[in-house]
Amino acid sequence: AYVLGVLPLPQGEGEHPTRRPVQAQRRRANQATMRPDALSPTPRSTQLIFHPEKGTFSPSFQRGHASIMPIIQSVERALQILDLFNEQATELKITDISKLMGLSKSTLHSLLKTLQLHGYIDQNPENGKYRLGMKLVERGHFVVGSIDIRQKAKGWLTELSRRTGQTTHLGILDGREGVYIEKIEGKLAAIAYSRIGRRLPVHATAIGKVLIAWLGEAELNTLLEGYQYTTFTPATLSSREALMSALAQTREQGYALDSEENEQGVRCVAVPVWNHESRVIAALSLSTLTSRVDDAELANFREELRQAGLQLSRALGYPA
């Protein structure tokens, strides 16, 4: 892991020269209420730690430096606005955003106009509703394009999709969900719901099960603490016991199956991608329609997928 730097509490940021005494008092009060170590005799600082094997960042608290930087409310609100948009809410009126955020329209107007100015929010000229801007697409491509495993996996996904005619995916674990970072559309595929960037429930998808099946006991327990087993179809696993049983089966057979657990009429199979430390860092999957692919053909696809996963793992240094 790499330490990216210490984030000290900014002193005097945004102060007016004639109001410094008042602002200093407010800042001290805010620090006392916001800082988790306010009563500690030794303040702490925050470092961002980059984990190259996972491609993620995490905070690391250390003592002996400046206090923890408080959350900047306007930035947090702007990010919360962006998080309101999803597949079910692609456009929102300012009144909708106001209700969801619990903020006045006047406050939201300034935030929305700032996001709009920088291209992160757009406004539909036909109905006045707000929607996500194209700048997010641009930035998203930068993020996805920087993931080395995606570049390495694309060849195997493309060849597998060409031979089977089915849609193939590459997914990684992000928090408590899986997320597609690559997709190759098959010639015979009729499944349009998947897309790069789509988030996946780990209990109801083949990719999700593979991504968490080989986690350590403590890490898995943390991930599943308070987890919501949302039901998508009658076949969805709806309890921790059912999921743990499925994970044990996944480890035993070396692959996971989603048999209409996330989408009715759709079956998916997934296999792990291992790195040089023998850790599962991603999963390959293949999606089929139950009306077009029978059990025997799915078994053949599964074997081809397994071979692709093993070859990709070896290319990443897996010592198998």
Number of C-alpha atoms within 10 A of each C-alpha: 12 11 14 12 11 18 15 16 16 12 9 12 8 9 13 11 9 8 9 13 12 11 17 14 11 12 14 11 11 12 18 13 11 14 16 13 16 15 9 10 9 13 18 22 20 21 20 18 16 16 13 10 13 15 14 14 16 12 14 13 15 16 14 10 16 17 23 24 17 13 9 8 9 11 11 10 15 17 13 13 20 17 10 18 16 12 7 7 9 12 20 19 13 18 14 14 18 18 11 12 14 10 13 13 16 10 11 20 13 12 19 20 15 14 20 18 11 12 14 21 21 21 18 11 8 6 10 13 16 20 21 23 17 14 16 14 12 11 12 14 14 11 11 17 14 12 12 11 23 19 12 14 22 18 14 18 27 18 14 22 24 17 12 20 16 22 26 30 26 27 30 27 23 14 9 18 19 28 24 23 22 22 23 21 21 22 13 15 17 14 15 8 7 16 15 17 16 15 19 22 19 23 33 26 26 30 36 27 29 35 27 25 25 18 14 10 10 8 11 15 12 12 15 16 9 8 14 12 17 14 15 16 13 12 15 22 22 16 14 15 10 12 20 16 10 19 22 14 15 22 15 10 10 14 25 27 23 23 20 20 22 24 19 15 14 18 22 25 25 31 31 32 29 24 20 15 12 13 16 24 22 28 25 30 28 29 25 26 20 16 9 12 16 11 9 9 11 20 13 12 22 21 13 16 25 21 15 21 24 18 18 24 26 16 16 18 14 18 12 10
